[in-house]
């Protein structure tokens, strides 16, 4: 039994991830952001599991008394509801010359913060919460700032961590961007 496990058991709290695991997952998120900022999509795709689910639901403003689950209802409208094949298809489109919104190229900056790691029942999978701010600028004056939260599942593999599931909660209720060609 590790020291962390002994402490958690002694004071009756759930097992805590090790500092090494937390640091490794933080570095994974930062590397992912660097790949997205530099449009190294081939490297980003390598970080995705074959069974990845990349999901960003559309959220409506609701009164507090309305308890409708807008986040986990997969039948609702979503900006992204993609598996690996869908993501690869979106990225392949950038190579065709028909992606007018990416010529000239968009400039991106992803900021990731408030990273929190939780252990799961599967010792090779870890739940990772984070907040993001994605800034993008294209042409002379087009700019967007997207802000929100993410809930991920990352799987430890022999090649590092792979993203299995990402739930993206965009804080903007109405997306004012002319397009959504950004990965969060």
Order of alpha helices (4+ residues) and beta strands (2+ residues): alpha-alpha-alpha-beta-beta-alpha-beta-beta-beta-beta
